[in-house]
Amino acid sequence: MSDHVEYWWVTYSDEVQPAEVTFRGGIPVHARLIGSRDIVTANLIELMERLPTTPKRSSEQFRPPSPPPPRQPTSPLWLIGIILLTLVYWFSGYLFDAIK
């Protein structure tokens, strides 16, 4: 089972304060009171309300969009082919007449 940490408002010694609560298998194990180095076992605290997740660093939030993939250079051979076909079509009558 892995431990995960969540931030909660907890009641400890009749005071409500924020704490970093460590859970193991969904069960609170201990809590570190924010602003102090005290680590308190879970049976001495009462969970009140979950705090929002910690903010991420601004560099992690903003990621520039990835550049588009480079375009493959297109060959002008298709254009030359179309031009040649057009010329053959236009002058085919004259060519066949000249061959006769």
Contacts in CASP RR format, 6 or more apart in sequence:
PFRMAT RR
TARGET T0000
AUTHOR 0000-0000-0000
METHOD contacts of the structure
MODEL  1
MSDHVEYWWVTYSDEVQPAEVTFRGGIPVHARLIGSRDIVTANLIELMER
LPTTPKRSSEQFRPPSPPPPRQPTSPLWLIGIILLTLVYWFSGYLFDAIK
1 24 0 8 1.000
1 25 0 8 1.000
2 24 0 8 1.000
2 25 0 8 1.000
3 22 0 8 1.000
3 23 0 8 1.000
3 24 0 8 1.000
3 29 0 8 1.000
4 22 0 8 1.000
4 23 0 8 1.000
5 20 0 8 1.000
5 21 0 8 1.000
5 22 0 8 1.000
5 23 0 8 1.000
6 20 0 8 1.000
6 21 0 8 1.000
6 23 0 8 1.000
6 50 0 8 1.000
6 51 0 8 1.000
7 18 0 8 1.000
7 19 0 8 1.000
7 20 0 8 1.000
7 21 0 8 1.000
7 34 0 8 1.000
7 50 0 8 1.000
7 51 0 8 1.000
7 52 0 8 1.000
7 53 0 8 1.000
7 54 0 8 1.000
8 18 0 8 1.000
8 19 0 8 1.000
8 21 0 8 1.000
8 31 0 8 1.000
8 47 0 8 1.000
8 48 0 8 1.000
8 49 0 8 1.000
8 50 0 8 1.000
8 51 0 8 1.000
9 16 0 8 1.000
9 17 0 8 1.000
9 18 0 8 1.000
9 19 0 8 1.000
9 47 0 8 1.000
9 48 0 8 1.000
9 49 0 8 1.000
9 50 0 8 1.000
9 51 0 8 1.000
10 16 0 8 1.000
10 17 0 8 1.000
10 18 0 8 1.000
10 19 0 8 1.000
10 21 0 8 1.000
10 31 0 8 1.000
10 33 0 8 1.000
10 45 0 8 1.000
10 46 0 8 1.000
10 47 0 8 1.000
10 48 0 8 1.000
11 45 0 8 1.000
11 46 0 8 1.000
11 48 0 8 1.000
12 19 0 8 1.000
12 31 0 8 1.000
12 33 0 8 1.000
12 40 0 8 1.000
12 44 0 8 1.000
12 45 0 8 1.000
12 46 0 8 1.000
16 48 0 8 1.000
17 33 0 8 1.000
17 34 0 8 1.000
18 33 0 8 1.000
18 34 0 8 1.000
18 51 0 8 1.000
19 31 0 8 1.000
19 32 0 8 1.000
19 33 0 8 1.000
19 34 0 8 1.000
19 40 0 8 1.000
19 45 0 8 1.000
20 31 0 8 1.000
20 32 0 8 1.000
20 34 0 8 1.000
21 28 0 8 1.000
21 30 0 8 1.000
21 31 0 8 1.000
21 42 0 8 1.000
21 45 0 8 1.000
21 47 0 8 1.000
22 28 0 8 1.000
22 29 0 8 1.000
22 30 0 8 1.000
22 31 0 8 1.000
22 32 0 8 1.000
23 29 0 8 1.000
27 42 0 8 1.000
28 42 0 8 1.000
28 45 0 8 1.000
28 47 0 8 1.000
29 41 0 8 1.000
29 42 0 8 1.000
30 39 0 8 1.000
30 40 0 8 1.000
30 41 0 8 1.000
30 42 0 8 1.000
31 39 0 8 1.000
31 40 0 8 1.000
31 42 0 8 1.000
31 45 0 8 1.000
32 38 0 8 1.000
32 39 0 8 1.000
32 40 0 8 1.000
33 40 0 8 1.000
END
